[in-house]
Amino acid sequence: MLWKDAMLLASAKKLRSFGIIGMNQRNFGLISRYNPRHLYPLVDDKLKTKLLAQKAGITVPKLLGTVEYQHDVKLLKEILQPHAQFVIKPVKGSGGKGILVISEHDHNHYFKPSGDAIQLADIERHVSNILSGLHSLGGKPDNVMIESLIQLDPIFSDYSYEGIPDLRIIVLCGYPIMAMLRLTTHASDGKANLHQGAVGVGIDMGTGHALHAVQYGKPVLHHPDTRKTFSELVIPHWDKLLQLAAACYEMTGLGYLGADIVLDRDQGPMIIELNARPGLSIQVANAAGLAPRVAIIEALKAIDPDPQSRAAFSKQQFATNTGTHPPRLLRTRSDDPKP
């Protein structure tokens, strides 16, 4: 065995000892096992997800309009005119690709949260690219949906920059098992996407307190733009958020999913997206592996039919901080990460 191969094997064994789940285990041990393929369209198509959530009585951002065909791009001006703020999304996009956020509209000028101005022609070009499949899964032709812009909850005003943070909760067989708050930054262009530079904050399942934070995979102690430390961060409505995530099991039938939730200033918690193939970076943000938590759920003799009871079980079973004080974030020598 070559030295390089031996080192890779040693590293893999070390990761397994920490309970870290890798891509193969996720794909075959979780996604293939718990997610019937015929259910994928319910979450791969964001419009279907929205309608499904509304039917289940779950709050979602308001739908302002849709565009299905290239010849309908000329209707954008009429669709957008009444709205000062809006978000344009590919219906079948993934990883935050193709999402355009407009926070201010002044005649023919549309302003992104960063302050950059674009014109209607730029938006038309962006929508045309979405329709052609530039941002869709598999590059297939797509549709466009236009939603109302979520209003930032004041609790996050010091922890997010030029955008709206979201909460990703991993749910297995209806039980929330791990959570991560994704905070927007200047580097991420106001999008809650870790690959683009957003900060991932691991969350204590028992209390909603911040545990550990990373940007570009490296530990950080404070937000890179606002400089606010994460040690005081606690997510409100924690019980309700866990119950909302747990209820997505009945809503979709998917045994392994990622529920993306936001806190709107006026409407409270709402679902923005569900994912049948959630990524594994949540383990980095939490400095903990998913495997031990998966094992606990898989050892259950039966799934509790009540989402509220499942959320309560997870809250107790997966609590990291058992004391009465907020957990201390992991220390690092440098909290100024480099891409």
N, C-alpha and C positions, 0 to 999 in steps of 0.2 A: 504493500500500500504506500502510495506516495505521501510525503510529508504534508502536502496541502490537503489531500483527501483525509488524512488522519486528523488534521486540525478541524476540518469541517464536521467530521463525525463527532469529535469531542465537543464542539460548539452545539451541535444538535442535541447531544445527550444532556448538556448543561441546561439548554432551554427547556427540554422535557422535564428536567428535575425541578424547574421553577413553575411547571404547570402551563407553559406557553403552548398554545395551539398554533400549528403551522398551516400553510395553505392546503396541503393534501388532506390533512385531518379535517379541516373545515369543509373542504369540497365533498369529501366522501363520507365522513363521519357525522356531519351535521346537515349540510345543504341537501345532499342526495338522499339522506336517510329520512329527514323530517319535512322536506318540501316537495310535494307532488308537482311535477312539471306543469300540469294543466292549470295550476293555481298561479303560476308566475305572472301571467298577464294582469292579474288583479293589482299587482304592485309595480310591475315594469311600466305600466301605462298610468301616469300620474292623474290623468283625468278620471280613469276608472276608480283609482284609489280615492279620489275626492268624493265621487258619487257614492262609493261604498261607505265611506266614513259618515257622510251626511245621512245616509239611510240608517246607520247605527246610532245616530244622535250625537256624533262626535264633531266638535267645532273644527272647521278648516278655514283657510283664507278665502275670501269672497272671489268668485270667478267673474272677471270683467268682460272676457271675450275669448274667442278662439279663432285661429286661422288654419285652414286645412289645405288650401291649394295655392299655388304660386300666383294665380290670377286674382286671389283675394288680398294680396299684399297691398294693393292700392287702397284697400278699405281701412288700413291702419290709422290714418289721420283721423278718420271719423270715430273709430273705436277709442282712440287714446285721448281725443280732445277733451272729454268731460273730466278726465282724471289727472290731478296734479302729481300723483305718485302711483307707481305700479311696478310689477315684476313680470318679465317675459321669460317663459320657461319652455324647453323642449318637453313634449309630453313623454317621450321615451328616453330622455337623457339620463346620464349617470355621473356620479362624482362631482356634481356641481357645474359640469360643463354646459356652456350655452346659456347660462342664466344671466340676464341683464336686469339690473336694478336701477330704477329711475326715482329719485327722491324729490325732484322739483321739475316743473314744466313751465316754461315761459315762452309763449308763442311757438316759434320753430326751434327753440333751443330746449334740450332735455339734459338735465344735470344728474350725473351719477353721485353716489354718496361721497366720493372722493373730491367732488367739485368739478371734475372734468365735464366739459360740455360736448354734446353730440347733437346732430341734426336728425330730422325725420328720415332723410336719405340713409343715414347710418343705421337707423333702427330697421328700415325696410330691408337693407342688405343683410342685417343680422337675422331677421326673421326668414328671409329667403334661404339663407345658409342652413337654418334649422330645418326648414321644410325639405331641403335636399338631403338631409341625413348627416350633416357634418358633425353633430353632437349626439347622435342617437346610438343606442346599443347595436352593434353590428353594421353601422353606417347605412341603415335602411331609411327610406323616406319617412318623415316624421310630421307631426302636427305641432301647433304652437298654442299654448294657453297663456292668458294674461290675467294675473291675480292682483288683488289689492295688496299694498305694501304693509307688512306687519309693523306695528308701532312698538318701539323699544320700551320694555319694562324698566322703570327707573332703577330697579335693583341692579341692573347690569350696565348702567350708564358709565361707570368707571372701569368696567372690565371688557368693553368691546369698543371697536373703533371703526367708524364709517360703515356700519352694518349691523345685522341682527344675529346674535348668537343662537345656536340651537343645541338641544340635548339629544344625544344618541343613547338609546337604551336597548341592549341586547335582550331578547326574550326567547326562552327555550321552553317549549311545551306550555306556553302561557305564563311562565314564571320569569320576571325580570331578573337577570343574573349579573349584569354589569352596566355601568353608566359612565358617560363622558360628556362634558360640556365643551362645545367647540366655539371659541371666541374669535371674532373677526379682527383683522389687523390691517394696517396700511399695506403690508406686503401681500396679503391675500385679496386685496382690492375689495374689501368689505364683504367677502364671502367666507362662510364657515367651512372652509375646505382645508384640511391639514396639509395636503400636498402642495397647496398654493401659499402656505405660510400662516394659516390660522393656528391658534394655540389650543391644544387639547388638554383639558383638565379632568383628571380622574375624580369621580365622586363617590363618597361613602354611601353605600346602599342603605345604611341604617339611619343616617341623619341628613343627607343632602349636602354635607360639608365637602369642600375641596380637599383632596388628598395629595395630589401630585400633578405637576403641569409640565408640558413639553411643547417646544416649537422646533420644527425640523428634526424631531426625534431626540432633541437634547433637553435636559431639565431646565426649567426657568422658574424663578420665584415671583416675578411680577410681569404685568402686561407690557410688551415692548414699546407700545405707543403712549399709554396713559400712565405707566409706571406704578400702577396700583398693585399692591401685593395680593397674592391669592390666599394667604392664610386666613383672611376674614370672609372669604367668599362662601356663602351658603345659599342654596337654591330654595326659594319659597314654594309652598304648595306641594311639598315633596310626596306626601301620601297620595295626593290626587294624581300626580304625574306617574307614579308607579302603577296605580290602578288603570290609568289611561293606556299605558304601554301593555299591561297584562290583557286588557280587553281586545287588543289587536289580534290576539290568537283566535278568538271566536269570529272576529270580523273577517279574517282572511283564510283561516284554516291552515296557515303556515306554522310549522312547529319551530322553525328557527328563523328569526327575523330581526331587523334593526328598525326601531321606531324613532323617527326624528320629530321632536316636539319643540315648539317655541312658546315663550310666554309673551302674549300680546298685552300691551298696557291697558287696553280697554276690554278685551274679550277673554283674557286669561289664557290658560293652556290650550293649544290647538295642534293637531297633527299636520305636518307639512309634507311628509313623505314616509313611505314604508319601503324596506329593502329586503329582498329575499336572499341576497348575497352580501350581508354586511362585512366590511373589512375587519382586519385584525389589529389595527393600530390602537384600538381601545385598550388593548393590553399594555401598550407602551405608556399611554396616558395614565393608567392606573398603577403602573409598576407591579403588575400582577397578571397571572395567567388565568385563562378561562377554564382550563381542564378540570381543576378541582370542583368548580361550581357546576360544570356540566355533569360530573360524576354524581353529585348530590341529587340533581334533578332526575337523572336517569335511574337512580336507585329507588325513587318513589314507587310505591305499589300502584298508585292511581293518581290521576290529575284531578285536583280540586276543581269542580265546575264553576266556582265563584271567583271572578277576577279579583275582587277585593281581598278575599282570603289568600289567594296566591301572592298578591302584592305584600300582604302582611307577613307571609312566610318568608319571602325573599328579603324583606326589610330586616327581619330578625336573623335569618340564616347567613346572610352575606354582609352583615355590618362589619366594617373594618375597625371603627373606633367604638370601644365598649365603655369608655368613660363619659364623664359629663362635659368635658372640655373639647373644643374643636380640635381635630387632628393637626399635627404639625406637618407642613410640607417637607419633602425630602430636601436636604441641603445639597448644594452644588457649589463648586469652586467658581464657576462662571455662569451667570444667568443671562449672558448676551450671546445667544446662539448665532451661528453662521450658516447660511444655506448650504 
